[in-house]
Amino acid sequence: MALPAPQGRRSSTFTRLLRHGFTDPSAAARLLDTPEFSPVRDDSVLLEALGGTADPDLALLGLARLVEAVGPDEQQELLSTLVAAKPLRDRLLGVMGASEALADHLARHPADWRSLVTYESVDLHPTTPEFEQALAEGIWGERGGGRSRADALRVAYRRSLLGIVARDVCGTTDVAEAAAELADLATATVRAALQISYEEAPGDAAVCRLAVIGMGKCGARELNYVSDVDVIFVAEGKEGVDEAKALQAATRLASRMMRVCSDVTIEGTIWPVDANLRPEGRNGPLVRTLSSHLAYYQRWAKTWEFQALLKARPMAGDLDLGQAYVDALSPMVWQAAERENFVADVRQMRRRVIDNIPADRVERELKLGPGGLRDVEFAVQLLQLVHGRSDPTLRSASTLDALAALAAGGYVGRQDAAALDTAYRFLRALEHRIQLFRMRRTHLMPEEETDLRRLARSLGLFTEPVDTLRKEWKWHAREVRRLHEKLFYRPLLDAVAHLEPGEARLSAKAAGHRLEALGYADPVAALRHLEALASGVTRKAAIQRTLLPVLLAWFADSADPDAGLLNFRKVSDALGKTPWYLRLLRDEGAAAENLARVLSAGRLAPDLLLRAPEAVALLGATDGLKPRGRSALEQEVLAAVGRAEGAEAAVAVARGVRRRELFRTAAADVIGAYGTEGKPAEQDHGHAIDAVGSAVSDLNAATLAGALRAAVREQWGDTLPTRFAVIGMGRFGGREMGYGSDADVLFVHEPREDADEQDAAKAAHAVANAMRRLLQLPSADPPLPIDADLRPEGRSGPLVRTLASYAAYYRRWSLVWEAQALLRAEPVAGDDDLGRRFIDLIDPLRYPAEGLGEDAVREIRRLKARMESERLPRGADPTTHAKLGRGGLSDVEWTVQLLQMRYGWEIPGLRTTRTREALAAAHAAGLIGTEDAQILDEAWVLAARVRNAVMLVRGRPGDTFPTDGRELAAVGRYLGYEEGHVGDMLDDYRRITRRARAVVEELFYEG
């Protein structure tokens, strides 16, 4: 009979593993019970070491894979050395507990564990020469045998990286030293890759001198674990060699070097080498001579390009030539602050970086977001460029060294500098550990609890790791943002940059008092903006000093005057040197007031404007805010697409038109809702919401037409082997889209007479997929998500069907909800005739002869009741949810749609895709009484306006009122409620929608 002792032993092991930080002790116990681990299974030293890693489970799994990979002959040596030698134990397990990617490397190259055994003083802080030697041995020595030079470099790079990571996770180096080692390893790697290129093309190497200039974090010796290595190439011909021939040779060598580093093979990749900081960026030649570089920077370079040169250092190739490049350009760098609008340019670039972060990522962005690494770097660089002109001690490429120099010189308070130093080190350490796990380039804080726990433990936070990590991160981010604002916007910068600041019309004290009286929540910050706008002797500053007093009053007539002033400053920074902009503000009173209304009404319109500030001109032009029709928009988009090179460029142009038209629509909407001194606020809210719905639907239809043309032209030229049409559904087909609506569509095609059906189907699917991809490519322009889930069989069905296939499906399988969805179907792009025939096909389905049967009516009611109970988000208030809540959009639309399906066959007015038109037709036909129709119409218009208001104010879609007080007040202001009356707004909304629900109960549920 078996004794229960093993269960007790298992329980004891289970408890010990839990105590040592394992989250899956059962799996860990199974690994330890394998024969390979029998010599060390109960070794307390090993368990303690595993428990001290970032992720004990990950470390043990990595060790098990390594033990298996080394084979029986080496297993005993590995495990005994691991137990006996603390340095190896800490290094190897530390690496495996922090990096799944490096554990994979060790499993693939098990002999590399020996590189962590040695622990001599020379190993503690290797620099470029030591890394060069290690890489050379891995490429040209015995270890490189059997592999191509490039693959040997990749393996040797990872082997060297193991040592850097080991020193980092064990605390032998701090984050700045680890970053410097990574940059030195990158330098050695680029040199090795360049040497490989020389070997492969000795003829090219013989005719040119090629220097690689390190830029960015690599140039500053503060590199991340996974980052592009930014470079600039400079070349000269060797004596007697034609310059053009030398440049061609140098370009081939540089290109090959970049491929060696960035190509992906069976041995993985190293990192991309990015040469886009070169003159003219991607449009410029990859390699230039020194004289060509100088000519460009003397004549054409922008402010940000001089800011980037702060980090330049000779890195590889001909170092004498590289040093000549740095020496020649350095004086220009330290004269950059003397350029007109220098400070504003740098600030504008920083704001643009933040504005371009997707809204769902901005709170998790360690690098680019508010309170992130870039805030520290921009502030330090700006101070360097301003004060470094006369103080050479500030001319350091390293952020932390420059910060220390600024503090030592008195340019930054010592406490502020110390706080920034601490926060920057913490954020860089976070960034390093996040990237280290899978060796992927990312700057986003993870969201999963497991990832946060590993991350916290990797930073030494073992008690309540996740909560502690979140608190420390948020605290450091707030500190960075606070200090960034203090340093970055300090008026002293303008004074130093311009040398002769003009006098502001208002004294600082008087301006502060007036700002408080006007309702500015942060008069100190507002005063900083005023000083920046009004200081100086330029024509721009003079005009703005004249305008600011009245602009302040207009901003104050909004829920967020601070945002209005800040947004005005942004627009002025972008367009301040543009003559027509200054004339527009000075001479067109309506334009200035319109701009003030738009900039202080929320996020959406200012965000759209700041991505293309020249759209300010629309605010002063006659009929500038009048929506353009679909045909005019489509004509413009298709013409622009026809001129573009490539599908991505074509759709980028189309999206640019869409962005401009979204701004036009949003600006007209805001100005109409607020009113101006010359024109009162719009009173016909139904007309306003219809105008927005039509305008947004039209511009989205034109954008889809452009994307369709671009997708077809890219692969098939002018003619697709099948007719193709896009059918708008939902709010798109109903011409009721809001600012944040997706484009609900169906795709239909019909093979041409001479086309193979299979080829036609493939082409149709390719076009549909290309459209979806192109319209969601990362861009500064708002995306246009295409949602085709209303198609037959939903996501399980084919994305595109032929007209005959739709007919067969609807004839045999169609459900009542699909017929209901087709009530909103309307062709929006593609073949007009095919679109019309699709509508002819579905008309009998959505307007069935003799109306709906009782079974179908009961099914619709059952679906609606189910939706009400299941789809309302958890925690949402059903009395204020604009879409699914009581008396909201869904209630009104289902009621109207039921009437359409029951009576549309006999009442032509009901055959429309628009809710309000169908409601009016039902009233005219006597299907609904006058009061009930007015109640439903009022509720639908109000709910639609709430959704649009939320998007305008927050810059992202929402179906409920904001919880933030200032945002809620801004929604109220758009809806016509003055300051202090948001309670009235919510009461009115509940009252109006409650009455609508009563009508719905009677008409829809007949109850």
N, C-alpha and C positions, 0 to 999 in steps of 0.2 A: 504494500500500500504506500502511495507517494506521500511524503511529508509536506506540510505547507511552508517549509522554510524558504523556498525560492520566492514565494509571494511576499514574504516578509522582507527578503533581501531586495526584491524589486521595489517594494514600498520605501525602503531605506534609500535606495539609489535614486528613486523618483524625488524624494524629499531633498536629497543632497543636490541634485541637479537644479531643482527649483530654487534652492537657496543660492546657487551660484549664477542665477540670472537666466537660465534656459527657459524659453517660453514654450517649447515642445519637448518636455523631458522624456516622453515615451520614445520619440524618434531618436533623441540623443542616446538613450539607454540602448536602443537596438544597435546603433553604430558602435558604441563602446563594447557591446557583447560579441562583436565579430572577432574571429581568430586573430586578425592582424593587430588588434589593440590589446590582446591578452597580457602582454608584458607591462602595460601602463594603465590598465583598466581602472585600478583602484588607487592610482597615484594622486595624492592630494595636491601635489605641486602642479600637476597638469590641470586639474580641475580649477584650482585657484587662478591659474593663468588664463584659462578659457573664460572664467567668470569676470575677469577684468577687461575683456575685449568689448568692442562696441556691440557685437551680436554674437554671443556664445554659440548659438545654434549654427550660424553661418560659419564661424571659425572652425567648429568641430566637423561640419560637413566638408569644408575645404581641406582640412587635414586628412580626413578619411579618403577623399579623392586623391590627394597627393600620395598618401601611403600606398594606395592601390596602384598609382601610376609608376612609382619608383621600382616596383617589382620586389620579389622576395629577397633578393640579395642585398638591397639597400634599406629594407624596411627597419631592420634591427638598428642599423647605424643611425638612421633618421630619428627614430623614437628615443633611443638612448641619448643621443646628442641633445634632443629637444628637452628631455627631463633634466639632463645634467647641466646644460649651459643656459643660464638665464637670459643673456643677450639674444641668443637665437630664439628662445621661447617667446620672449616679449615681442621681438620683431616679426617672426613668422606668424604667430597667432594674431598679433595686432593687425597685420596686413590682411589676413584672411577674414577677420571679424569686421573689417571696415570696407573691404572691396571684393565683391563677387567677381568682378572682371579680372582682378589679379589672381584670384584663386583659380579662375579658368586658365589663365596663363601658366600657372604652376602645374596644373593638371596636364597641360599640353607639353610643357617643357619642365619636367620634374627635376632635372639636374640643376635648375636655377635656384633651388632652395639653398644650395651651398654658397650662393653669393651673399647670403645674409648671415653666414657663420662668422666671418672675420669681423673683428671689432677693434681695429687699430685706430690710433688717433687720426691718421690720415683719412680714415673712412668717415669721420664725423662731419666734416664740412668740405666735400669735394667741390672743385670749381671747374671751369671749362676744360683746362688741360687734362684733369683726371678723367672727365667724361669722354674727351676725345680719345684718350688711350683705351678706355674700356670699349668704346664703340669700334675702334680700329681692330682690337683683338677679336671682337665678335663678327666683324665683316671679313677682314683679310687674314685673320688667324685661323687656328684649327676649328674653332667653334663655328666659323662661317662655312665650313665645308658642306657641300651637298645642297646649298641653297643659292638662289640668285643673290646678287649684292643687295638689291633692294629688300628682299625678304630677310636677309641676314641683318640688315640695319633695323628692321622692325622688331626682330626678336631681341637684338642687343639693346634697343631703346627700352623695351619693357623690362629687361633685366636691370638696367640702370635705374629705371623708375621704381623698381621694388625697393631699392635702398633708400630713395628719397621718401617714399611712403613710410617705410619702416622707421626712419628717423623722425618723421612727422608724427605718426600715431604714438610713438613711444615718448615724445616730448623732448627728444634730443635737440630738435630744431624748433624754433617758433614759426609762426605763420609767415613772417617776412623772410626768414632764412629759407624756408621751404619754397617760397615763391621765387627767390633768387636762384636756388638750385635748379628749379624747373626751367627757368630762363637759360641758365648755363647749359643744362642738358639740351635744350632746344637749339642753342647756339652750336654746340658740338654736333648735333644731328643735322642741322642745315649744312654745316661744313662737310660732314661725311656725304650727305646727299649730293652736294656740289662736286665733291671729289669723284663720286660714282658717275656723275654726268660728264666730267672731264675724261674719265676712262673710256666711256662709251663714245665720246666725240672728240678725240684728241686734236683733230683738225680745227674744230671750233675753238678749243681751248688755246690753240697756238696763235690765234689772230686777234684776241681781245683780252682786255682787262675787265673783269666783272666784279663789282662789289655789291654785297647784300647789306642793306641798311635795316637794322631791327627797329620796329616801330611799336607803338602801343605798349601793352604790358610786357611783351618780350623785350622791347627796347629799354624799358624802365627796370628790367630785372624784377618784375613782380607778376610773373605768369601764373595762370591757373593750371590745374591738372589737365583740364580739357578745354582748349581754347584755340581759335585760329591764331596762327603766328603771322602777325602783320609785318610786311616788308616793303621796301622800295628798292628797285634795282637801278644802278648807275654803271655805265660802261664807257670805256675808251678803246680805240683801236691801238694795237701795238705798233711800234715804230714802222713806218712804211706801209701800213695796211689802210686800205680805203675805209672811211668811217661807216659808210652804208653796209659794207661787207662785215665789218666788226660788229655792228649793231645786230645784224641778222644772226650772226653766230652767237652773240651774247643772249639774244632772245631765245634761241633754241636751247642753250644751256640752262637758262633760267626756267624755261617751261619744263624741261626734263627734271630739274631739281624739285620743282613744285609737285610734279607727278610722283616722284619717288616718295615724297612725304605724305601725299594725300590719297594715292591709289589704295583701293581695298583689295587684298589678296587673301589667300588661305591663312596668312599670318596676321590678318587684320589690317589696320591702318595706323598711322602715327597721329597726324592732325593736318587740317588744311593749311596751306600757306596762302595768305590773302594779300594780294598786291593792290587792293582797291584804294589805298590811301595815296597812290601815285597821282601825279598831275593828270587832271581830266578823268580820274577814276577808271572805270571799265572802258570808257570810250577812248582813253589815251593809250599810246604805245606802252608795252610792258617794260621796255628798257629805254632809257634816254642817256645821252651824254651829260656830263656835268654842266656844260654850258647851256644845254637845253633846259635842264632843271632850273638853273638860275634865271633864265629868261622867263620861264613860266611864273616863278614865284615873284619876280620883280613886277610883272605886269598883270597877271590874271588871278593869283591865288586869293582865296577867301579867308576870312578870319579863322575859321575852324581848321584850315590847313596849317596855319602857323601854330595854332594850339596843339595840333597833332605832332608837330616837329619838336615839341618839348621832350618827347620820348626817344628821339632818333639817336642811334649809336651804330658805329661800324660793327658788323656781326660776322660776316663770312666773306670769302673770296679775297679780293685785293684790298687789304685793310688800309693801305696808304691812300688809295683812291676813296675809300669809304670815309676816312678821316678828313680828306680834302672836301668832300661833300658836306660833312657836318660843320667844318670850319667856315665854309663859304656861306651856308644858310643861317648859321647861328645869329649873326647880327640882325638879320631880317626878323627872326623870331622875337627878339627883344625890342623891336620897333613896332610890333603889331599893335600894341596898346595905344599907339598914337593915331591909328586909323579912325576915321569918323565912325561913330556908332559902334565902336569896338565892344564896349561893355554890353550894349543892347544885343549885339549879334551873338555874343557868348550866352547871354541869358536866354535868348530866343531859341538857340540850339538845344539848351537843356530842357526847356519847356516842350519843345517839339518831341524830344525823346520820350518824355512822360506821356504826352498826348497820344503817341502812337502805340502805347501799350494797350493790348486788348483789355476791356473793362473787367473781364472775369479773371484777369491775371495780375492786375495792378497791385492788389493787396499782398500778393505772394512773391512779387519781384524783388529779389535781393539786390540785383545789380542796378536796374534802371528805374525802379519805382521810387516814390517819395520816401525819404529816409533811407535810401539804399546807398550802395557803394558809389554810384555815379554822383550823388549829391556831394560827397566828400571830395571826390576827384575834381569835379567842376569848380567847386569853391576854391580849392587849393590852387588849381591851374590859373584861375582868373586872378587871384591875388599874386601869384608868381609873375604873370605877364604884366600886370599893372606896376608892381613894385620892383620886379627884377630888372627893369630898364636901368635903374641906378644902383641896384644892390646885387652884385654878382653872387653873394652867398645864397641867394634864393634859386639859383639856376641848377636845380637837381631834377633828374628824370623821375626819381622815386617819390611817390606820394607821401609816404611817411617821413622821409628825409626832408622833403620840402616843407612839410607841416612843422617839423621841429625847427627848421631854419626860420620860418615865419614867426614862430613863437619867440625864438631867440632874438629876432630883430625888432620885436615889439609890434608887428603887424597884426598879430592875433594874440588875444589874451592867453596866458599860460594855462589857465584852467580850461578854457575852451579848447585849446590845442590838445591838452591831455585827454579831455572827454572824447574829442574826435578820434584821436589815436586809438583809444580803447575800443570805441565803437567800430572803427574801421577794421581793426584786427579781429574783433568778434565776427563781423559780417564776412570777412574774407575766409576765416576758419570755417564758418557755416558753408560758404560757397564751395570750398575745397572738399569738405566731407560729403556734400551732396553729389558732387561730380565724381568723387572717388568710387562710390558704390558700384556703378556700372560703367565708369569711364565714358560718360556721355556729357555733352555740352549742355548744361542747363543752369539757370539761375533762379529757379522757382522753388520755394519752400514746398516740401511734400505735404500731402494731406492725409495719407494713411497713417494710422497709429503706429504700425510696425516700423515704418520708415522714420517717423519722428523719434521713436524710442531709440533706434540704432544711432540716429544722428545726435541725439542728446548724450548718449553714453560715450560716443566717440569724442565728445568735448569734455568728458569728465563729469557729466551730470548724472549721477547714479540714483539720487533720491528724488522720487516723483519726477522722473526725467522729462516726460512730455510737457507737463504743466510748467516746470521750471524753464524748459527751453523756450516755450511760447512767451513767458513773461520776460525773459532776458532779451529775446529778439525784439519784442515790441518796445521795450524800454530803450534799447540802443537805437532802434529806428526813429523813435520820437526825439531822442537827443540829437541824432544826425539832422533830422529835418529842422529842429529848432535852431541849431547852430548854423546849418546851411542858409536858412533865411537870414539869420543875423549877419553872416559874412557876405553872402552872395548879393544881397540887395542893399547893402549899406551905401548911403549916398556918397560917402568918402570916395568910393570907387569912381564914380562919375567925376568927382572933383579932381582926382588924380589923373584920370584918363584925359579929361578935357583941359585941365590946367587952369582954365579961366571960366568957372561956372557962373552963369548969370544969376541975377536975383529973382527969387520967386515973388509973384505979386502979393501973395498972402504970407504974413510971418508964420513961423512954425506954430506959435502959440495960437494965433487966430485961426489958422487952418485946422488945428486939432479941435478947437471949440466948435467950429462950424461943422466938421465931420461928425462930431458927437450929436449935434443938434439935428443933423440930417438923418440920423439913424444908422450910421456906420457902426458895425459891431466891433471892429478893430481899428480905431482911428489911427493908432500908431502905424499899423501896416499900410493903411490907406495913405497916410502922410508920406510914407516911404515911396509909394507909387507916384504920388503927386510930385515929389521932389525929382524923381527920375524923369517924369514926363516934362517937367517945366524947367529943369536946370539947363544951363548952357546958353550960348549966344546964336545957335543955329536958327534958320527960318522956321524949321519944324518946331523947335521949343517955343519960339515966339508965338506962333499960331496956336499951339496947345495952351499956352498961358492965357490966351484970350478966351478959348473955348471952355476951359476946365470949370469955371464957376457955374455955368449953365448946365454943363454935362453932369456935374455933381448933383444938381437938383433932379435931373432926369433919372439918374441912377437911383437916387433916394426914393423915387416913386416906383419902387419895385420891392420884391421880398428879399433881394440880396444885393444891396448896393455895392458891397465890397467886391463881389464877383464882377459886377459891371465895370468897376474901375480897373480891376486887374485885367479883365478881358480887353478893355479899351487900350490899356498899356501894351498888351500883346499885339493887337492889330497895328498900333502905331509903331511898334518896334519893327514889325514886318514891312510896313509900307511907308514909313516916315520919310524915306528919301525919294518917294515917288511923287512927282509934281502934281499929277491929277488928284492924288489922295488929299493933299493939303488944300488944293482948290475946292475939292468936293466938300470938305469939312467947313471951310471958311465961307464959301459962297452959297451953298445949298443947305439952308436951315433944316429942311425936312430930312435930308440925308443924315445929318448929325443926330437929330432926334431919333430917327429910325434906328441908327446904329446903337444909340444908347439903350433903346428898348430891347433890341435883339441881344445885346451883350449882357444884360442884367436879368434875363428871363429864364435862365437855366443853362444846361450844358450842351444840349444837342446843337442848336444853331451856332453858338460860338465855336464849338469843336469843328463843325463843317466849315465855318468861315476861316478858321485858323489853318486849315489844311490847304486852303487856296485863298489867301487874303484879298486877292484882286477882285473877288466877288463882292466886296464892299461897293463897287461901282453900281451894282444892281439897286442899292438902296437910294440912289439919287436920280436914276434914269427914269424918264417918263415911261410908264407901264413896265418898269423894271421888275416889279413884283407880280405882274400878271402871269398866270401859268401859261406855258406854251402848249399847244395841242399835241396829241400823240403823233400826228403825221409830221409836224415840224421837228419834233424831237427825233423821231425815227430817221428822218432824212439827214439830220445832222450826225447822228450816231453812225449810220451806214456809210456816210461819206468819210467820216474819220476812220472808221474800220478799214475802208478801202485804201486809205493812204498809209496805214500802219504796216510795219514789217513783222509778220509773225502773229499768231493767235493771241499770245499773252500780251504783247504790246497793244494789239487791237482792243482787247477787252479792258486793258488798263485805261485806254482813252475813253471807252464807253462808260466805265465806272467813274471816270473823272467828270463826264457830263452829268451822270446821275448824282454825283456829290453836289455839283453846282446847283442842279435843279432841286435837290432836297433842301439845300440852303434857301433857295428862292421861295419854296413852298413854306418852310418853317418860319422864315422871316415875315412873309405875308401873314401867316397865321398869328404869330406873336403880336405883330403891329396891329392887326385887326382886333385881337382880343384886348390889348391894352388901350388902344386908341392913341392919338397924338393931339397936339394943340390945335392942329388944323382939321382933324378928322376924328369924330367920336368913335368909341369902341363899337364893333360889329354887334348888332342886336339880334340878327337872325342867325342863331347858332346852328340851325339845321343847314342853312346855306353854307356856312363856314365849314362844317364837317364834311358836307358833300364835296366842296371845293378841294379840301385836302385829300379826300379819298380818290377823287378823279385824278388829281395832279400826281399823287404818289403812284397810283396804278398805271397812269400813262407813262411816267418816266421809267418805271420798272419794265413795262412792256417794251419800250424802246431799247432798254438795256438788254433784255432777252433777245430782241431781234438782232442787236449788234453781236451778242455772244454766239447766236446761231450762225450768222454770216461768217464770223471769224472761224468757228469750228469747221464749217463746211469748206471754206476757202483754204484752210491749212492743209487739208488732205485731198480734197476732191476738186479744187478749183471753183469754177462758177456753178457747177451742176452736181447735185447729189444724185446717186442712182435710185433715189426714192423721194417721193413727195413727203414733206415733213411739216407738221404743224404742232404748235404748243397751245394747249387749251388751259386758260386760267380757271382756277377753282377757288372756292371759299371767298375770302375778301378780295382776292385778286380778280376773279371773274366777276364779282359783284361791284367792282370799282369802289370798294369801301376800305382800301388798305390804310393802315396807320403807319406812322414813321417806323415802327419796329416790326411790322408784319413780315412773315416769311412769304415766299412766292409759291403758293399751292398750285400745282400744274398736273396735267396729263400730257403724255407725248403720244402722238399718233402719226403713222406713216402709211404710205401706199406705194409699192414698187412701181417704177415707170414701166411702160409697155415693153421696152427692150432690155429690161434689167433682170438678172437672176434674183429670185426671191430671197435666197439665203444671203447673197451679197448685199441685197437691199436691207435685210434685217440687221446684218452686222454693221452696216454703215449707219443705220438709224440709232442703234445702241451706242455706237462710238460717238456720234454727235451729241446725244443726250448726256452721256457721261462727261464728254469734253466741256459742254456748257456748264454743268454743275461744278466741275473742277475749276474752270477759269473764273467763275464768278465768286469763288471763295479763296482764291490765292491770297496769301498775306499781302496786305497793302495798307496804305494810309487811308484809303477810301473805305466807306462802310461796305461790308459784305452784303451780298444778296443771296441768302440761302434758298435753294430750290427744294421744295418738299413735294415728292411725287407719291406720297403714301395713300392718297385717295384713289389710286388706280385699282383696277380689278385685282383681287386677291392680296391687296396691300403690298407690304414689303416682300411677301413670298412670291408675288407675281412678276412677270417680266416688266422691265422699266418702260419699254416701248411696245406697242401693239399696232398691227395693221388695222385699218378701218373694218375690214371683214372680221378680224379677230374680236374687236370690240362688239361688233354686231352679234357674233356667235355667243360670246360670253353673256351679254345683256339679255339675249333671247332665252338662254338656258339657265343661267346661274344667278342673275342679278337679285340682290336683296333690296328690301324697301329702303334701307338707309343709303344705299348707293344711288337709288333714284332720287332721294332727297338731296344728296350731295351734288347731283347733277343739275339741280335748280340754279346753281351759281356758275355753271360752265359757260365759258365765253372764249372764242379764239383770241389770242393775244399776240401771236407771232407765227411766222412761217407761211406756208401755202394757204392763201385765202380760200380757194375753192375747196380744198380738203377740210379746212376748218368749218366752212359752211355745211358741208356734207356730214361732218360729225354732229353738228347741231341738229340737222335734219334727222339723223339716226336716233338721237336721244330724246327728241321732243315727245314722242309717244310714251316714252318711259317716265319722264318727269311730269308730264301733263296727261296722265292716262285717260283714255276715253271713258266717259261716264264717271270719272273720278275714282278715288280710292275706295276699295272695299272696306268693310268694317274690320276684318282681320288685320289689314294693313294699318288702319288707323290705330287699332289697339297696340300693334307692334311699335309704331312710332312713339306712342305714349309710354310704353314700357321702356324703350330705349332712353327716352328723356328722363324718366324717373331714375333709371339706373345711373345715368350720367350725373344727376344731381347728388346721388349718394356716394359715388365713387371717385369722381374726378376733381371735386373741390379740394385744393391742397390742404393737407393737415395743418390745423392751426389757423387757417384763413377765416376771417369774419364773413359769414354768408350775407350779411347785410351791406357790405361795402365792396364785395368782389365784383368788379365791373363786367367780367365776362361770364362767370358761372354762378354768380350770386343771385339772390332774390331780386327779380325784376330787372336783371341785367341784360346784356346783349343776347345771351343764349335763349333766355325766356322769350324775348320779343321775336327773335329770328325763327325759332321753332314754331311759334304760334302763326306767324305770317306764312312760313313754308307749308304748314299743314293746310292752310287755306289755299295756297297755290296748287298743291297736289290734288286737292278735292275739287277745285272749281276752275283751274287753269284751262282745262279743255274747252270750256264754254265762255270764259271771260278773257278776251285778248289782253286786257290791261294787266292781268296777273302774270303774264309771260315775260317777266323781266328778272334780271339777276340782282337787282338792287332792292334792299329791304324796304326803304322808305317809299319807293315808287310802288312796290307791291302793296304796301299798307294803304297808300292813298287809293289805289285801284280797288282794293277790297272795300274801303269806305264808300267809294263812288258807286260800287255795285250793291251796296246795302248789306254786305256781309258782316259789317261791324259798325257800331254806332259812332257818332261824331265824338262824344266825350271819351269813349274807350280808345278810339284811334288817336286822339290827341294825347292821352295818357301814355300809350305805348310809344308813340313817336318821341315825346319828351324824354321818356326814360332811356330810349335807345340812343338818342342824340347825346344826352348827358353822360351815359356810360362810355360812349365812344370818345367824347371830349376828355373824360378823365384819363383814359388810356393814352391819348395823345399828349395830354398835359404831363403825365408821369414821364413819358419818353423825352419830351422837351426839357423838363427840369432835370432829370437824372441822367439823361444820355443813354439809358438802357430801358428795354421794355419792362412793363409791369402792369398787373391787373388790379392792384390795390393801392390805396392812398399811402404815400410814404410815411414812415414813422419819425423821420428826422423833422424837427420843428421848422427849420428854415425851408426845407424842401416842401413840406406840407403847405407852408405859407405861400410858396411860389406857385404851387398847383392852384391854391385858392385865388391868387391874383390873376392867373390865367382865366379862371372860371368866373371872374368878376367880383370876387370878395375882397374887401379892403383889409388892411392889416388888423389883426385882432379878431377876425370873424371866421376863423377856420372851424370853430364849433358850429356856427350857423351853416357853413358849407356841408359838413357831415350830416347835420340834422336834415337839411334840405334833400341831400342825396338819399338818405334812408326813407324820407317821406315820399319822394317821387317814385322810387323803385318799389316801395311797399304797395302803392296804388297800382303800379304796373303789374305786380305779381297777382293782385286780386283779379285783374282783367285776364291774365294768363290762366288762372285757375278756372275762370268761367268759360273762356273761349277754347282753350287747348284741352283741358281736362274735363270740360263740361260739368264743372263741379260746383 
